[in-house]
């Protein structure tokens, strides 16, 4: 679980992210990308509005755009690290059946 804090009415309100929230979050982002609300590298204003609205509707959590963007950036960074780790450069692989990292005995 991870957190990020945003100031609301002078108080910091932490966004707490568990596995369920991250899955909902990712599904909402994917839908908005497929709808064309991320034409380049950034979401449109309408895309962000829909993301925030749908996230609150599905989770009952009114996280700010900043909190959602922070989570997006953190997940993107983790994904890049994961992709690099799975790549041929490290000599590691992924076993989709066991859902584990594969490594040679030498590694």
KOLBADO-204369 format. One record per residue: residue in one letter; residue number from 1; x, y, z of N, C-alpha, C in turn. Coordinates in Angstrom, 2 decimals, always signed. Example, Ala and Ser with C-alpha at 12.3 -4.5 7.8 and 13.67 -1.06 7.14 Angstrom:
// KOLBADO-204369
ATOM  resn  resi      n.x      n.y      n.z     ca.x     ca.y     ca.z      c.x      c.y      c.z
ATOM     A     1   +13.19    -5.69    +7.80   +12.30    -4.50    +7.80   +13.20    -3.30    +7.80
ATOM     S     2   +12.85    -2.25    +7.08   +13.67    -1.06    +7.14   +12.90    +0.03    +7.87
***
This chain:
// KOLBADO-204369
ATOM  resn  resi      n.x      n.y      n.z     ca.x     ca.y     ca.z      c.x      c.y      c.z
ATOM     X     1    +0.84    -1.17    +0.00    +0.00    +0.00    +0.00    +0.89    +1.24    +0.00
ATOM     X     2    +0.48    +2.26    -0.73    +1.27    +3.48    -0.77    +0.35    +4.68    -0.59
ATOM     X     3    +0.97    +5.81    -0.28    +0.18    +7.00    -0.01    +0.77    +8.22    -0.69
ATOM     X     4    -0.07    +9.22    -0.90    +0.38   +10.54    -1.32    -0.53   +11.54    -0.62
ATOM     X     5    -0.03   +12.72    -0.32    -0.81   +13.69    +0.44    -1.07   +14.93    -0.38
ATOM     X     6    -2.27   +15.48    -0.25    -2.64   +16.73    -0.88    -3.32   +17.58    +0.17
ATOM     X     7    -3.04   +18.88    +0.13    -3.62   +19.79    +1.11    -5.04   +20.15    +0.71
ATOM     X     8    -5.98   +19.96    +1.63    -7.38   +20.31    +1.42    -7.82   +21.11    +2.63
ATOM     X     9    -8.26   +22.34    +2.40    -8.69   +23.24    +3.48    -7.61   +23.36    +4.56
ATOM     X    10    -6.37   +23.46    +4.13    -5.27   +23.65    +5.07    -4.78   +22.37    +5.72
ATOM     X    11    -5.43   +21.23    +5.45    -5.00   +19.96    +6.03    -4.54   +19.03    +4.92
ATOM     X    12    -3.52   +18.22    +5.22    -3.07   +17.24    +4.24    -3.95   +16.00    +4.33
ATOM     X    13    -4.48   +15.60    +3.19    -5.32   +14.42    +3.11    -4.55   +13.38    +2.29
ATOM     X    14    -4.31   +12.23    +2.90    -3.52   +11.20    +2.24    -4.39   +10.33    +1.34
ATOM     X    15    -3.85   +10.03    +0.19    -4.47    +9.06    -0.71    -3.84    +7.72    -0.38
ATOM     X    16    -4.63    +6.76    +0.01    -4.12    +5.44    +0.35    -4.49    +4.49    -0.78
ATOM     X    17    -3.48    +3.84    -1.34    -3.66    +2.99    -2.51    -3.47    +1.53    -2.14
ATOM     X    18    -4.52    +0.74    -2.29    -4.40    -0.70    -2.12    -4.56    -1.35    -3.50
ATOM     X    19    -4.43    -2.65    -3.54    -4.47    -3.37    -4.81    -5.78    -3.13    -5.57
ATOM     X    20    -6.89    -3.15    -4.86    -8.21    -2.95    -5.48    -8.31    -1.57    -6.11
ATOM     X    21    -7.88    -0.53    -5.39    -7.95    +0.83    -5.91    -7.06    +1.01    -7.13
ATOM     X    22    -5.88    +0.39    -7.09    -4.96    +0.50    -8.23    -5.56    -0.18    -9.46
ATOM     X    23    -6.22    -1.30    -9.26    -6.85    -1.99   -10.39    -7.98    -1.15   -10.99
ATOM     X    24    -8.82    -0.58   -10.15    -9.90    +0.31   -10.62    -9.29    +1.50   -11.35
ATOM     X    25    -8.28    +2.09   -10.73    -7.57    +3.24   -11.29    -7.05    +2.92   -12.70
ATOM     X    26    -6.36    +1.81   -12.84    -5.80    +1.43   -14.14    -6.90    +1.20   -15.17
ATOM     X    27    -7.97    +0.54   -14.79    -9.07    +0.28   -15.72    -9.70    +1.59   -16.21
ATOM     X    28    -9.86    +2.55   -15.32   -10.42    +3.85   -15.70    -9.48    +4.56   -16.67
ATOM     X    29    -8.20    +4.56   -16.38    -7.22    +5.20   -17.25    -7.20    +4.54   -18.63
ATOM     X    30    -7.24    +3.22   -18.67    -7.26    +2.50   -19.95    -8.48    +2.90   -20.77
ATOM     X    31    -9.65    +2.96   -20.12   -10.87    +3.35   -20.84   -10.74    +4.74   -21.43
ATOM     X    32   -10.18    +5.67   -20.68   -10.05    +7.04   -21.17    -9.02    +7.13   -22.31
ATOM     X    33    -7.98    +6.34   -22.24    -7.01    +6.30   -23.34    -7.68    +5.77   -24.60
ATOM     X    34    -8.44    +4.67   -24.45    -9.12    +4.08   -25.61   -10.19    +5.01   -26.19
ATOM     X    35   -10.76    +5.88   -25.37   -11.75    +6.85   -25.84   -11.10    +8.03   -26.56
ATOM     X    36    -9.77    +8.10   -26.52    -9.06    +9.18   -27.20    -8.80   +10.39   -26.33
ATOM     X    37    -8.95   +10.25   -25.02    -8.74   +11.38   -24.11    -7.28   +11.53   -23.68
ATOM     X    38    -6.40   +10.85   -24.37    -4.95   +11.02   -24.19    -4.33   +10.97   -25.59
ATOM     X    39    -4.53   +12.06   -26.34    -4.09   +12.05   -27.74    -2.58   +11.99   -27.93
ATOM     X    40    -1.83   +12.44   -26.97    -0.37   +12.40   -27.05    +0.17   +11.77   -25.79
ATOM     X    41    +0.93   +12.56   -25.04    +1.51   +12.06   -23.80    +0.77   +12.54   -22.56
ATOM     X    42    -0.27   +13.37   -22.75    -1.01   +13.92   -21.62    -2.51   +13.74   -21.84
ATOM     X    43    -3.23   +13.61   -20.74    -4.69   +13.53   -20.83    -5.27   +14.92   -21.08
ATOM     X    44    -6.39   +14.94   -21.79    -7.09   +16.19   -22.03    -7.80   +16.63   -20.74
ATOM     X    45    -8.24   +17.88   -20.70    -9.00   +18.36   -19.53   -10.24   +17.51   -19.32
ATOM     X    46   -10.93   +17.20   -20.42   -12.12   +16.36   -20.34   -11.77   +14.96   -19.84
ATOM     X    47   -10.63   +14.45   -20.29   -10.17   +13.13   -19.83    -9.95   +13.10   -18.33
ATOM     X    48    -9.27   +14.14   -17.81    -9.02   +14.21   -16.37   -10.33   +14.33   -15.59
ATOM     X    49   -11.26   +15.11   -16.10   -12.55   +15.26   -15.43   -13.27   +13.92   -15.36
ATOM     X    50   -13.26   +13.18   -16.45   -13.91   +11.85   -16.48   -13.19   +10.87   -15.56
ATOM     X    51   -11.86   +10.93   -15.55   -11.09   +10.05   -14.67   -11.46   +10.31   -13.21
ATOM     X    52   -11.45   +11.59   -12.82   -11.76   +11.93   -11.42   -13.20   +11.56   -11.07
ATOM     X    53   -14.12   +11.83   -11.97   -15.53   +11.52   -11.73   -15.75   +10.01   -11.61
ATOM     X    54   -15.21    +9.26   -12.55   -15.40    +7.80   -12.54   -14.69    +7.15   -11.36
ATOM     X    55   -13.52    +7.67   -11.02   -12.79    +7.10    -9.87   -13.61    +7.29    -8.59
ATOM     X    56   -14.15    +8.49    -8.41   -14.96    +8.75    -7.21   -16.23    +7.90    -7.23
ATOM     X    57   -16.85    +7.76    -8.40   -18.07    +6.97    -8.53   -17.83    +5.51    -8.16
ATOM     X    58   -16.70    +4.98    -8.62   -16.41    +3.55    -8.39   -15.79    +3.24    -7.04
ATOM     X    59   -15.16    +4.24    -6.41   -14.44    +3.96    -5.16   -14.96    +4.73    -3.95
ATOM     X    60   -15.79    +5.74    -4.18   -16.26    +6.66    -3.13   -15.11    +7.45    -2.53
ATOM     X    61   -14.03    +7.61    -3.30   -12.87    +8.39    -2.85   -12.69    +9.57    -3.80
ATOM     X    62   -12.70   +10.77    -3.24   -12.58   +11.99    -4.04   -11.13   +12.45    -4.07
ATOM     X    63   -10.27   +11.68    -4.73    -8.87   +12.06    -4.84    -8.75   +13.19    -5.86
ATOM     X    64    -7.82   +14.09    -5.62    -7.61   +15.22    -6.51    -6.90   +14.77    -7.79
ATOM     X    65    -6.91   +15.65    -8.78    -6.18   +15.36   -10.02    -4.71   +15.17    -9.71
ATOM     X    66    -4.19   +15.96    -8.80    -2.77   +15.85    -8.44    -2.46   +14.48    -7.83
ATOM     X    67    -3.34   +14.00    -6.96    -3.11   +12.69    -6.35    -3.17   +11.58    -7.41
ATOM     X    68    -4.13   +11.69    -8.32    -4.26   +10.69    -9.38    -3.05   +10.75   -10.32
ATOM     X    69    -2.61   +11.95   -10.64    -1.44   +12.12   -11.52    -0.18   +11.58   -10.83
ATOM     X    70    -0.04   +11.82    -9.53    +1.10   +11.28    -8.79    +1.11    +9.75    -8.84
ATOM     X    71    -0.07    +9.14    -8.70    -0.17    +7.67    -8.75    +0.18    +7.19   -10.16
ATOM     X    72    -0.33    +7.89   -11.19    -0.04    +7.56   -12.58    +1.47    +7.58   -12.81
ATOM     X    73    +2.12    +8.66   -12.37    +3.56    +8.80   -12.57    +4.34    +7.70   -11.83
ATOM     X    74    +3.90    +7.39   -10.61    +4.58    +6.34    -9.83    +4.42    +4.98   -10.48
ATOM     X    75    +3.22    +4.67   -10.96    +2.98    +3.39   -11.62    +3.77    +3.28   -12.92
ATOM     X    76    +3.86    +4.39   -13.64    +4.61    +4.41   -14.89    +6.09    +4.13   -14.61
ATOM     X    77    +6.62    +4.73   -13.54    +8.01    +4.51   -13.16    +8.24    +3.04   -12.77
ATOM     X    78    +7.30    +2.48   -12.00    +7.40    +1.07   -11.61    +7.33    +0.16   -12.83
ATOM     X    79    +6.44    +0.49   -13.78    +6.28    -0.31   -14.98    +7.57    -0.31   -15.80
ATOM     X    80    +8.20    +0.86   -15.92    +9.45    +0.96   -16.68   +10.54    +0.12   -16.02
ATOM     X    81   +10.60    +0.16   -14.69   +11.60    -0.65   -13.97   +11.31    -2.13   -14.16
ATOM     X    82   +10.04    -2.51   -14.11    +9.63    -3.91   -14.29    +9.97    -4.38   -15.70
ATOM     X    83    +9.69    -3.53   -16.69    +9.96    -3.87   -18.07   +11.46    -4.07   -18.28
ATOM     X    84   +12.26    -3.21   -17.68   +13.72    -3.33   -17.79   +14.20    -4.59   -17.08
ATOM     X    85   +13.63    -4.89   -15.93   +14.02    -6.07   -15.16   +13.71    -7.35   -15.94
ATOM     X    86   +12.56    -7.37   -16.61   +12.16    -8.54   -17.39   +12.92    -8.64   -18.71
ATOM     X    87   +13.53    -7.57   -19.13   +14.21    -7.54   -20.42   +15.43    -8.44   -20.48
ATOM     X    88   +15.95    -8.58   -21.66   +17.10    -9.47   -21.89   +18.39    -8.92   -21.27
ATOM     X    89   +18.43    -7.62   -21.00   +19.64    -7.01   -20.43   +20.02    -7.61   -19.09
ATOM     X    90   +19.03    -7.97   -18.29   +19.32    -8.47   -16.94   +19.50    -9.98   -16.91
ATOM     X    91   +19.03   -10.66   -17.96   +19.10   -12.12   -17.97   +17.94   -12.76   -17.23
ATOM     X    92   +17.00   -11.94   -16.77   +15.83   -12.46   -16.08   +14.67   -12.59   -17.05
ATOM     X    93   +13.73   -13.43   -16.69   +12.53   -13.61   -17.49   +11.32   -13.70   -16.58
ATOM     X    94   +10.18   -13.97   -17.17    +8.93   -14.07   -16.41    +8.25   -15.37   -16.74
ATOM     X    95    +7.83   -16.10   -15.71    +7.08   -17.33   -15.89    +5.61   -17.00   -15.68
ATOM     X    96    +4.83   -16.93   -16.78    +3.43   -16.52   -16.64    +2.56   -17.57   -15.93
ATOM     X    97    +2.98   -18.82   -15.96    +2.20   -19.86   -15.29    +2.37   -19.76   -13.77
ATOM     X    98    +3.62   -19.67   -13.32    +3.89   -19.54   -11.89    +3.75   -18.11   -11.39
ATOM     X    99    +3.77   -17.15   -12.34    +3.73   -15.72   -12.02    +4.93   -15.34   -11.13
ATOM     X   100    +6.09   -15.82   -11.58    +7.33   -15.54   -10.85    +8.42   -15.13   -11.84
ATOM     X   101    +9.47   -14.52   -11.30   +10.63   -14.17   -12.10   +11.45   -15.43   -12.33
ATOM     X   102   +11.91   -15.61   -13.57   +12.79   -16.73   -13.91   +14.22   -16.22   -13.97
ATOM     X   103   +15.11   -16.98   -13.39   +16.53   -16.63   -13.45   +17.33   -17.92   -13.58
ATOM     X   104   +18.45   -17.81   -14.28   +19.32   -18.97   -14.41   +19.97   -19.26   -13.05
ATOM     X   105   +20.51   -20.46   -12.90   +21.20   -20.81   -11.66   +22.39   -19.89   -11.42
ATOM     X   106   +23.07   -19.48   -12.51   +24.20   -18.57   -12.38   +23.79   -17.22   -11.84
ATOM     X   107   +22.61   -16.76   -12.24   +22.15   -15.45   -11.85   +21.93   -15.42   -10.36
***
